[in-house]
Amino acid sequence: MAEYPPRGMKNRELASLAIRKRCILLTRDRDFANTIMYPPKQFHGIIVLNIHPPKAEKLIRRIESLLSKIKNFEGKLIIVKDGTFEITEDKSSCISRRE
């Protein structure tokens, strides 16, 4: 189920909402890639879309590709880029996957 936060919601409030509701946070805001401010282990999952230009068709294709490869998002930060995505589970490990 998708849920859209109110416009103008602060990042901290959005992060708290995602944690409280145990939701995967899907965003284009690269601030959420900061593992110091938003430690992945506290979240049910963070997906940051870093795709340019951010056309709907490209975003949908990349999300579909990600969903076909990753089944467990718990405690992970996933940065989705054109042709690749990076998975960070904590500050010490980062895995990059190319398609």
Biopython code that builds the backbone (N, CA, C, O; Angstrom):
import numpy as np
from Bio.PDB.StructureBuilder import StructureBuilder

atoms = [
    (1, "MET", "N", (0.839, -1.172, 0.000)),
    (1, "MET", "CA", (0.000, 0.000, 0.000)),
    (1, "MET", "C", (0.886, 1.238, 0.000)),
    (1, "MET", "O", (1.822, 1.331, 0.795)),
    (2, "ALA", "N", (0.607, 2.167, -0.864)),
    (2, "ALA", "CA", (1.368, 3.418, -0.925)),
    (2, "ALA", "C", (0.681, 4.469, -0.067)),
    (2, "ALA", "O", (-0.546, 4.553, -0.010)),
    (3, "GLU", "N", (1.500, 5.261, 0.591)),
    (3, "GLU", "CA", (0.978, 6.350, 1.402)),
    (3, "GLU", "C", (1.825, 7.580, 1.119)),
    (3, "GLU", "O", (3.054, 7.516, 1.158)),
    (4, "TYR", "N", (1.175, 8.689, 0.837)),
    (4, "TYR", "CA", (1.890, 9.911, 0.519)),
    (4, "TYR", "C", (1.825, 10.859, 1.710)),
    (4, "TYR", "O", (0.740, 11.166, 2.204)),
    (5, "PRO", "N", (2.981, 11.322, 2.173)),
    (5, "PRO", "CA", (2.983, 12.250, 3.315)),
    (5, "PRO", "C", (2.495, 13.631, 2.869)),
    (5, "PRO", "O", (2.532, 13.952, 1.682)),
    (6, "PRO", "N", (2.047, 14.429, 3.809)),
    (6, "PRO", "CA", (1.626, 15.798, 3.465)),
    (6, "PRO", "C", (2.798, 16.598, 2.893)),
    (6, "PRO", "O", (3.943, 16.426, 3.311)),
    (7, "ARG", "N", (2.500, 17.459, 1.946)),
    (7, "ARG", "CA", (3.533, 18.328, 1.373)),
    (7, "ARG", "C", (4.144, 19.177, 2.476)),
    (7, "ARG", "O", (3.460, 19.632, 3.394)),
    (8, "GLY", "N", (5.447, 19.377, 2.361)),
    (8, "GLY", "CA", (6.134, 20.230, 3.318)),
    (8, "GLY", "C", (6.554, 19.524, 4.603)),
    (8, "GLY", "O", (7.107, 20.152, 5.506)),
    (9, "MET", "N", (6.294, 18.224, 4.688)),
    (9, "MET", "CA", (6.696, 17.482, 5.885)),
    (9, "MET", "C", (8.222, 17.461, 5.966)),
    (9, "MET", "O", (8.899, 17.216, 4.967)),
    (10, "LYS", "N", (8.745, 17.714, 7.130)),
    (10, "LYS", "CA", (10.197, 17.713, 7.352)),
    (10, "LYS", "C", (10.729, 16.279, 7.257)),
    (10, "LYS", "O", (10.027, 15.319, 7.574)),
    (11, "ASN", "N", (11.983, 16.160, 6.816)),
    (11, "ASN", "CA", (12.601, 14.846, 6.664)),
    (11, "ASN", "C", (12.568, 14.037, 7.960)),
    (11, "ASN", "O", (12.273, 12.842, 7.937)),
    (12, "ARG", "N", (12.864, 14.671, 9.069)),
    (12, "ARG", "CA", (12.866, 13.987, 10.363)),
    (12, "ARG", "C", (11.483, 13.422, 10.680)),
    (12, "ARG", "O", (11.358, 12.296, 11.161)),
    (13, "GLU", "N", (10.436, 14.226, 10.402)),
    (13, "GLU", "CA", (9.066, 13.770, 10.645)),
    (13, "GLU", "C", (8.717, 12.595, 9.734)),
    (13, "GLU", "O", (8.083, 11.632, 10.164)),
    (14, "LEU", "N", (9.135, 12.685, 8.480)),
    (14, "LEU", "CA", (8.886, 11.618, 7.523)),
    (14, "LEU", "C", (9.607, 10.335, 7.947)),
    (14, "LEU", "O", (9.036, 9.247, 7.875)),
    (15, "ALA", "N", (10.846, 10.463, 8.382)),
    (15, "ALA", "CA", (11.605, 9.309, 8.850)),
    (15, "ALA", "C", (10.909, 8.671, 10.055)),
    (15, "ALA", "O", (10.774, 7.449, 10.111)),
    (16, "SER", "N", (10.473, 9.472, 11.002)),
    (16, "SER", "CA", (9.773, 8.954, 12.183)),
    (16, "SER", "C", (8.486, 8.239, 11.801)),
    (16, "SER", "O", (8.157, 7.196, 12.366)),
    (17, "LEU", "N", (7.759, 8.800, 10.841)),
    (17, "LEU", "CA", (6.522, 8.190, 10.361)),
    (17, "LEU", "C", (6.797, 6.821, 9.726)),
    (17, "LEU", "O", (6.087, 5.852, 9.996)),
    (18, "ALA", "N", (7.828, 6.748, 8.886)),
    (18, "ALA", "CA", (8.183, 5.484, 8.226)),
    (18, "ALA", "C", (8.597, 4.427, 9.249)),
    (18, "ALA", "O", (8.227, 3.259, 9.123)),
    (19, "ILE", "N", (9.356, 4.830, 10.250)),
    (19, "ILE", "CA", (9.789, 3.901, 11.295)),
    (19, "ILE", "C", (8.580, 3.416, 12.102)),
    (19, "ILE", "O", (8.420, 2.219, 12.341)),
    (20, "ARG", "N", (7.745, 4.354, 12.512)),
    (20, "ARG", "CA", (6.581, 4.022, 13.338)),
    (20, "ARG", "C", (5.612, 3.089, 12.607)),
    (20, "ARG", "O", (5.071, 2.159, 13.206)),
    (21, "LYS", "N", (5.395, 3.337, 11.319)),
    (21, "LYS", "CA", (4.449, 2.530, 10.543)),
    (21, "LYS", "C", (5.093, 1.303, 9.902)),
    (21, "LYS", "O", (4.416, 0.505, 9.254)),
    (22, "ARG", "N", (6.414, 1.157, 10.090)),
    (22, "ARG", "CA", (7.180, 0.036, 9.517)),
    (22, "ARG", "C", (7.023, -0.012, 7.993)),
    (22, "ARG", "O", (6.801, -1.070, 7.403)),
    (23, "CYS", "N", (7.144, 1.157, 7.384)),
    (23, "CYS", "CA", (7.019, 1.287, 5.927)),
    (23, "CYS", "C", (8.398, 1.363, 5.286)),
    (23, "CYS", "O", (9.373, 1.781, 5.911)),
    (24, "ILE", "N", (8.454, 0.952, 4.036)),
    (24, "ILE", "CA", (9.649, 1.195, 3.231)),
    (24, "ILE", "C", (9.541, 2.629, 2.733)),
    (24, "ILE", "O", (8.524, 3.020, 2.161)),
    (25, "LEU", "N", (10.575, 3.396, 2.949)),
    (25, "LEU", "CA", (10.600, 4.791, 2.519)),
    (25, "LEU", "C", (11.154, 4.856, 1.102)),
    (25, "LEU", "O", (12.314, 4.513, 0.874)),
    (26, "LEU", "N", (10.340, 5.289, 0.158)),
    (26, "LEU", "CA", (10.721, 5.434, -1.251)),
    (26, "LEU", "C", (10.733, 6.917, -1.569)),
    (26, "LEU", "O", (9.717, 7.598, -1.424)),
    (27, "THR", "N", (11.884, 7.419, -2.003)),
    (27, "THR", "CA", (12.033, 8.857, -2.173)),
    (27, "THR", "C", (13.042, 9.198, -3.267)),
    (27, "THR", "O", (13.856, 8.362, -3.658)),
    (28, "ARG", "N", (12.980, 10.428, -3.752)),
    (28, "ARG", "CA", (14.024, 10.952, -4.631)),
    (28, "ARG", "C", (14.936, 11.907, -3.868)),
    (28, "ARG", "O", (15.878, 12.455, -4.440)),
    (29, "ASP", "N", (14.667, 12.108, -2.595)),
    (29, "ASP", "CA", (15.437, 13.020, -1.746)),
    (29, "ASP", "C", (16.721, 12.324, -1.295)),
    (29, "ASP", "O", (16.676, 11.397, -0.486)),
    (30, "ARG", "N", (17.859, 12.770, -1.817)),
    (30, "ARG", "CA", (19.145, 12.137, -1.512)),
    (30, "ARG", "C", (19.606, 12.369, -0.079)),
    (30, "ARG", "O", (20.579, 11.756, 0.359)),
    (31, "ASP", "N", (18.930, 13.237, 0.652)),
    (31, "ASP", "CA", (19.267, 13.412, 2.071)),
    (31, "ASP", "C", (19.131, 12.093, 2.826)),
    (31, "ASP", "O", (19.856, 11.851, 3.791)),
    (32, "PHE", "N", (18.201, 11.236, 2.388)),
    (32, "PHE", "CA", (17.968, 9.966, 3.073)),
    (32, "PHE", "C", (19.060, 8.939, 2.800)),
    (32, "PHE", "O", (19.036, 7.852, 3.378)),
    (33, "ALA", "N", (20.013, 9.257, 1.937)),
    (33, "ALA", "CA", (21.168, 8.391, 1.703)),
    (33, "ALA", "C", (22.248, 8.617, 2.764)),
    (33, "ALA", "O", (23.255, 7.909, 2.783)),
    (34, "ASN", "N", (22.048, 9.583, 3.628)),
    (34, "ASN", "CA", (22.986, 9.881, 4.708)),
    (34, "ASN", "C", (22.766, 8.879, 5.838)),
    (34, "ASN", "O", (21.802, 8.984, 6.597)),
    (35, "THR", "N", (23.669, 7.908, 5.939)),
    (35, "THR", "CA", (23.506, 6.839, 6.923)),
    (35, "THR", "C", (23.774, 7.283, 8.361)),
    (35, "THR", "O", (23.450, 6.560, 9.303)),
    (36, "ILE", "N", (24.358, 8.457, 8.533)),
    (36, "ILE", "CA", (24.552, 8.998, 9.877)),
    (36, "ILE", "C", (23.230, 9.574, 10.381)),
    (36, "ILE", "O", (22.821, 9.311, 11.512)),
    (37, "MET", "N", (22.573, 10.351, 9.542)),
    (37, "MET", "CA", (21.287, 10.961, 9.907)),
    (37, "MET", "C", (20.140, 9.944, 9.906)),
    (37, "MET", "O", (19.225, 10.022, 10.727)),
    (38, "TYR", "N", (20.205, 8.996, 8.976)),
    (38, "TYR", "CA", (19.125, 8.016, 8.798)),
    (38, "TYR", "C", (19.725, 6.608, 8.730)),
    (38, "TYR", "O", (19.837, 6.032, 7.648)),
    (39, "PRO", "N", (20.109, 6.054, 9.886)),
    (39, "PRO", "CA", (20.740, 4.726, 9.901)),
    (39, "PRO", "C", (19.783, 3.654, 9.344)),
    (39, "PRO", "O", (18.678, 3.489, 9.860)),
    (40, "PRO", "N", (20.200, 2.934, 8.305)),
    (40, "PRO", "CA", (19.319, 1.942, 7.679)),
    (40, "PRO", "C", (18.769, 0.904, 8.657)),
    (40, "PRO", "O", (17.642, 0.437, 8.495)),
    (41, "LYS", "N", (19.560, 0.538, 9.676)),
    (41, "LYS", "CA", (19.113, -0.496, 10.609)),
    (41, "LYS", "C", (17.868, -0.089, 11.393)),
    (41, "LYS", "O", (17.202, -0.944, 11.977)),
    (42, "GLN", "N", (17.544, 1.209, 11.414)),
    (42, "GLN", "CA", (16.357, 1.680, 12.122)),
    (42, "GLN", "C", (15.096, 1.609, 11.257)),
    (42, "GLN", "O", (13.985, 1.770, 11.762)),
    (43, "PHE", "N", (15.270, 1.368, 9.959)),
    (43, "PHE", "CA", (14.153, 1.446, 9.019)),
    (43, "PHE", "C", (13.744, 0.078, 8.494)),
    (43, "PHE", "O", (14.522, -0.875, 8.527)),
    (44, "HIS", "N", (12.533, 0.002, 8.020)),
    (44, "HIS", "CA", (12.048, -1.202, 7.343)),
    (44, "HIS", "C", (12.630, -1.260, 5.926)),
    (44, "HIS", "O", (12.485, -2.261, 5.225)),
    (45, "GLY", "N", (13.285, -0.181, 5.522)),
    (45, "GLY", "CA", (13.938, -0.072, 4.225)),
    (45, "GLY", "C", (13.879, 1.356, 3.726)),
    (45, "GLY", "O", (12.881, 2.051, 3.917)),
    (46, "ILE", "N", (14.962, 1.792, 3.081)),
    (46, "ILE", "CA", (15.012, 3.121, 2.445)),
    (46, "ILE", "C", (15.445, 2.898, 1.008)),
    (46, "ILE", "O", (16.473, 2.271, 0.750)),
    (47, "ILE", "N", (14.663, 3.411, 0.081)),
    (47, "ILE", "CA", (15.015, 3.350, -1.339)),
    (47, "ILE", "C", (15.097, 4.781, -1.843)),
    (47, "ILE", "O", (14.115, 5.523, -1.810)),
    (48, "VAL", "N", (16.287, 5.159, -2.313)),
    (48, "VAL", "CA", (16.501, 6.500, -2.859)),
    (48, "VAL", "C", (16.661, 6.365, -4.372)),
    (48, "VAL", "O", (17.567, 5.687, -4.855)),
    (49, "LEU", "N", (15.773, 7.017, -5.107)),
    (49, "LEU", "CA", (15.828, 6.992, -6.568)),
    (49, "LEU", "C", (16.710, 8.138, -7.045)),
    (49, "LEU", "O", (16.356, 9.308, -6.902)),
    (50, "ASN", "N", (17.856, 7.792, -7.611)),
    (50, "ASN", "CA", (18.808, 8.779, -8.123)),
    (50, "ASN", "C", (18.919, 8.558, -9.634)),
    (50, "ASN", "O", (19.946, 8.103, -10.137)),
    (51, "ILE", "N", (17.844, 8.889, -10.340)),
    (51, "ILE", "CA", (17.720, 8.624, -11.769)),
    (51, "ILE", "C", (17.458, 9.949, -12.487)),
    (51, "ILE", "O", (16.587, 10.730, -12.103)),
    (52, "HIS", "N", (18.245, 10.171, -13.546)),
    (52, "HIS", "CA", (18.112, 11.427, -14.295)),
    (52, "HIS", "C", (17.971, 11.142, -15.777)),
    (52, "HIS", "O", (18.694, 10.304, -16.315)),
    (53, "PRO", "N", (17.062, 11.816, -16.438)),
    (53, "PRO", "CA", (15.992, 12.632, -15.856)),
    (53, "PRO", "C", (14.967, 11.732, -15.180)),
    (53, "PRO", "O", (14.798, 10.576, -15.568)),
    (54, "PRO", "N", (14.281, 12.263, -14.166)),
    (54, "PRO", "CA", (13.347, 11.430, -13.390)),
    (54, "PRO", "C", (11.989, 11.261, -14.090)),
    (54, "PRO", "O", (10.954, 11.643, -13.545)),
    (55, "LYS", "N", (12.002, 10.701, -15.271)),
    (55, "LYS", "CA", (10.766, 10.463, -16.020)),
    (55, "LYS", "C", (10.052, 9.255, -15.431)),
    (55, "LYS", "O", (10.692, 8.289, -15.014)),
    (56, "ALA", "N", (8.736, 9.313, -15.399)),
    (56, "ALA", "CA", (7.928, 8.263, -14.771)),
    (56, "ALA", "C", (8.265, 6.882, -15.318)),
    (56, "ALA", "O", (8.389, 5.929, -14.549)),
    (57, "GLU", "N", (8.414, 6.759, -16.633)),
    (57, "GLU", "CA", (8.689, 5.450, -17.239)),
    (57, "GLU", "C", (10.014, 4.868, -16.721)),
    (57, "GLU", "O", (10.096, 3.680, -16.410)),
    (58, "LYS", "N", (11.048, 5.716, -16.633)),
    (58, "LYS", "CA", (12.352, 5.257, -16.133)),
    (58, "LYS", "C", (12.256, 4.840, -14.669)),
    (58, "LYS", "O", (12.797, 3.807, -14.273)),
    (59, "LEU", "N", (11.572, 5.642, -13.879)),
    (59, "LEU", "CA", (11.437, 5.336, -12.454)),
    (59, "LEU", "C", (10.712, 4.007, -12.261)),
    (59, "LEU", "O", (11.135, 3.180, -11.453)),
    (60, "ILE", "N", (9.637, 3.804, -12.989)),
    (60, "ILE", "CA", (8.856, 2.568, -12.869)),
    (60, "ILE", "C", (9.698, 1.361, -13.287)),
    (60, "ILE", "O", (9.695, 0.340, -12.600)),
    (61, "ARG", "N", (10.416, 1.467, -14.404)),
    (61, "ARG", "CA", (11.265, 0.357, -14.863)),
    (61, "ARG", "C", (12.321, 0.000, -13.822)),
    (61, "ARG", "O", (12.557, -1.177, -13.550)),
    (62, "ARG", "N", (12.946, 0.999, -13.252)),
    (62, "ARG", "CA", (14.000, 0.749, -12.256)),
    (62, "ARG", "C", (13.421, 0.132, -10.980)),
    (62, "ARG", "O", (14.034, -0.758, -10.390)),
    (63, "ILE", "N", (12.244, 0.601, -10.550)),
    (63, "ILE", "CA", (11.617, 0.032, -9.359)),
    (63, "ILE", "C", (11.211, -1.416, -9.620)),
    (63, "ILE", "O", (11.406, -2.279, -8.763)),
    (64, "GLU", "N", (10.649, -1.686, -10.792)),
    (64, "GLU", "CA", (10.282, -3.066, -11.147)),
    (64, "GLU", "C", (11.513, -3.968, -11.153)),
    (64, "GLU", "O", (11.464, -5.094, -10.657)),
    (65, "SER", "N", (12.608, -3.476, -11.711)),
    (65, "SER", "CA", (13.848, -4.251, -11.744)),
    (65, "SER", "C", (14.336, -4.536, -10.323)),
    (65, "SER", "O", (14.727, -5.662, -10.012)),
    (66, "LEU", "N", (14.314, -3.530, -9.475)),
    (66, "LEU", "CA", (14.736, -3.694, -8.086)),
    (66, "LEU", "C", (13.861, -4.726, -7.377)),
    (66, "LEU", "O", (14.378, -5.607, -6.690)),
    (67, "LEU", "N", (12.559, -4.627, -7.535)),
    (67, "LEU", "CA", (11.631, -5.541, -6.866)),
    (67, "LEU", "C", (11.798, -6.983, -7.339)),
    (67, "LEU", "O", (11.523, -7.922, -6.592)),
    (68, "SER", "N", (12.248, -7.155, -8.579)),
    (68, "SER", "CA", (12.453, -8.514, -9.079)),
    (68, "SER", "C", (13.730, -9.148, -8.507)),
    (68, "SER", "O", (13.884, -10.369, -8.542)),
    (69, "LYS", "N", (14.633, -8.332, -7.987)),
    (69, "LYS", "CA", (15.921, -8.827, -7.487)),
    (69, "LYS", "C", (16.035, -8.851, -5.967)),
    (69, "LYS", "O", (16.711, -9.714, -5.407)),
    (70, "ILE", "N", (15.383, -7.916, -5.306)),
    (70, "ILE", "CA", (15.499, -7.789, -3.851)),
    (70, "ILE", "C", (14.144, -8.112, -3.222)),
    (70, "ILE", "O", (13.113, -7.572, -3.625)),
    (71, "LYS", "N", (14.163, -8.983, -2.246)),
    (71, "LYS", "CA", (12.910, -9.365, -1.565)),
    (71, "LYS", "C", (12.859, -8.852, -0.127)),
    (71, "LYS", "O", (11.773, -8.631, 0.409)),
    (72, "ASN", "N", (14.005, -8.663, 0.495)),
    (72, "ASN", "CA", (14.043, -8.209, 1.877)),
    (72, "ASN", "C", (14.689, -6.826, 1.937)),
    (72, "ASN", "O", (15.862, -6.670, 1.596)),
    (73, "PHE", "N", (13.937, -5.841, 2.362)),
    (73, "PHE", "CA", (14.420, -4.463, 2.426)),
    (73, "PHE", "C", (14.765, -4.030, 3.846)),
    (73, "PHE", "O", (15.338, -2.960, 4.051)),
    (74, "GLU", "N", (14.423, -4.848, 4.812)),
    (74, "GLU", "CA", (14.616, -4.524, 6.225)),
    (74, "GLU", "C", (16.061, -4.128, 6.512)),
    (74, "GLU", "O", (16.989, -4.883, 6.218)),
    (75, "GLY", "N", (16.249, -2.923, 7.097)),
    (75, "GLY", "CA", (17.574, -2.473, 7.501)),
    (75, "GLY", "C", (18.505, -2.097, 6.366)),
    (75, "GLY", "O", (19.711, -1.970, 6.577)),
    (76, "LYS", "N", (17.973, -1.916, 5.170)),
    (76, "LYS", "CA", (18.820, -1.616, 4.012)),
    (76, "LYS", "C", (18.530, -0.226, 3.452)),
    (76, "LYS", "O", (17.393, 0.245, 3.442)),
    (77, "LEU", "N", (19.597, 0.405, 2.991)),
    (77, "LEU", "CA", (19.505, 1.612, 2.172)),
    (77, "LEU", "C", (19.854, 1.168, 0.759)),
    (77, "LEU", "O", (20.922, 0.603, 0.523)),
    (78, "ILE", "N", (18.952, 1.426, -0.173)),
    (78, "ILE", "CA", (19.194, 1.060, -1.565)),
    (78, "ILE", "C", (19.129, 2.329, -2.399)),
    (78, "ILE", "O", (18.109, 3.017, -2.434)),
    (79, "ILE", "N", (20.231, 2.624, -3.066)),
    (79, "ILE", "CA", (20.280, 3.782, -3.964)),
    (79, "ILE", "C", (20.163, 3.243, -5.375)),
    (79, "ILE", "O", (21.023, 2.500, -5.849)),
    (80, "VAL", "N", (19.082, 3.631, -6.037)),
    (80, "VAL", "CA", (18.790, 3.149, -7.387)),
    (80, "VAL", "C", (19.263, 4.200, -8.379)),
    (80, "VAL", "O", (18.872, 5.365, -8.312)),
    (81, "LYS", "N", (20.123, 3.758, -9.310)),
    (81, "LYS", "CA", (20.654, 4.637, -10.347)),
    (81, "LYS", "C", (20.336, 4.031, -11.706)),
    (81, "LYS", "O", (19.788, 2.931, -11.784)),
    (82, "ASP", "N", (20.675, 4.739, -12.771)),
    (82, "ASP", "CA", (20.511, 4.191, -14.116)),
    (82, "ASP", "C", (21.428, 2.986, -14.267)),
    (82, "ASP", "O", (22.648, 3.131, -14.189)),
    (83, "GLY", "N", (20.870, 1.808, -14.479)),
    (83, "GLY", "CA", (21.660, 0.617, -14.756)),
    (83, "GLY", "C", (22.301, -0.060, -13.573)),
    (83, "GLY", "O", (22.959, -1.086, -13.749)),
    (84, "THR", "N", (22.140, 0.469, -12.368)),
    (84, "THR", "CA", (22.770, -0.138, -11.187)),
    (84, "THR", "C", (22.006, 0.258, -9.936)),
    (84, "THR", "O", (21.192, 1.182, -9.957)),
    (85, "PHE", "N", (22.273, -0.445, -8.853)),
    (85, "PHE", "CA", (21.810, -0.003, -7.549)),
    (85, "PHE", "C", (22.824, -0.420, -6.501)),
    (85, "PHE", "O", (23.526, -1.420, -6.650)),
    (86, "GLU", "N", (22.885, 0.370, -5.438)),
    (86, "GLU", "CA", (23.820, 0.123, -4.341)),
    (86, "GLU", "C", (23.018, -0.203, -3.095)),
    (86, "GLU", "O", (22.017, 0.448, -2.797)),
    (87, "ILE", "N", (23.466, -1.215, -2.373)),
    (87, "ILE", "CA", (22.793, -1.636, -1.154)),
    (87, "ILE", "C", (23.748, -1.428, 0.014)),
    (87, "ILE", "O", (24.870, -1.933, 0.008)),
    (88, "THR", "N", (23.298, -0.688, 1.006)),
    (88, "THR", "CA", (24.072, -0.480, 2.222)),
    (88, "THR", "C", (23.256, -1.032, 3.384)),
    (88, "THR", "O", (22.109, -0.637, 3.590)),
    (89, "GLU", "N", (23.857, -1.949, 4.144)),
    (89, "GLU", "CA", (23.155, -2.518, 5.296)),
    (89, "GLU", "C", (23.609, -1.886, 6.604)),
    (89, "GLU", "O", (22.849, -1.854, 7.572)),
    (90, "ASP", "N", (24.814, -1.392, 6.642)),
    (90, "ASP", "CA", (25.312, -0.604, 7.761)),
    (90, "ASP", "C", (26.485, 0.221, 7.243)),
    (90, "ASP", "O", (26.826, 0.134, 6.064)),
    (91, "LYS", "N", (27.098, 1.008, 8.096)),
    (91, "LYS", "CA", (28.161, 1.902, 7.625)),
    (91, "LYS", "C", (29.371, 1.165, 7.082)),
    (91, "LYS", "O", (30.174, 1.755, 6.359)),
    (92, "SER", "N", (29.521, -0.115, 7.413)),
    (92, "SER", "CA", (30.742, -0.812, 7.015)),
    (92, "SER", "C", (30.584, -1.636, 5.759)),
    (92, "SER", "O", (31.588, -2.121, 5.237)),
    (93, "SER", "N", (29.359, -1.826, 5.232)),
    (93, "SER", "CA", (29.219, -2.670, 4.049)),
    (93, "SER", "C", (28.385, -1.992, 2.969)),
    (93, "SER", "O", (27.338, -1.406, 3.244)),
    (94, "CYS", "N", (28.860, -2.083, 1.762)),
    (94, "CYS", "CA", (28.159, -1.533, 0.608)),
    (94, "CYS", "C", (28.354, -2.502, -0.544)),
    (94, "CYS", "O", (29.479, -2.888, -0.860)),
    (95, "ILE", "N", (27.251, -2.892, -1.168)),
    (95, "ILE", "CA", (27.287, -3.809, -2.296)),
    (95, "ILE", "C", (26.735, -3.073, -3.502)),
    (95, "ILE", "O", (25.687, -2.434, -3.413)),
    (96, "SER", "N", (27.422, -3.155, -4.616)),
    (96, "SER", "CA", (26.952, -2.519, -5.848)),
    (96, "SER", "C", (26.596, -3.608, -6.847)),
    (96, "SER", "O", (27.348, -4.564, -7.041)),
    (97, "ARG", "N", (25.435, -3.449, -7.479)),
    (97, "ARG", "CA", (24.991, -4.426, -8.472)),
    (97, "ARG", "C", (24.712, -3.715, -9.783)),
    (97, "ARG", "O", (24.052, -2.676, -9.820)),
    (98, "ARG", "N", (25.225, -4.293, -10.853)),
    (98, "ARG", "CA", (24.994, -3.774, -12.190)),
    (98, "ARG", "C", (24.025, -4.696, -12.898)),
    (98, "ARG", "O", (23.959, -5.895, -12.628)),
    (99, "GLU", "N", (23.279, -4.105, -13.808)),
    (99, "GLU", "CA", (22.377, -4.915, -14.613)),
    (99, "GLU", "C", (22.876, -5.035, -16.010)),
    (99, "GLU", "O", (22.241, -5.687, -16.838)),
]
sb = StructureBuilder()
sb.init_structure("model")
sb.init_model(0)
sb.init_chain("A")
sb.init_seg("    ")
for serial, (resi, resn, name, xyz) in enumerate(atoms, 1):
    if name == "N":
        sb.init_residue(resn, " ", resi, " ")
    sb.init_atom(name, np.array(xyz, "f"), 0.0, 1.0, " ", f" {name:<3s}", serial, name[0])
structure = sb.get_structure()
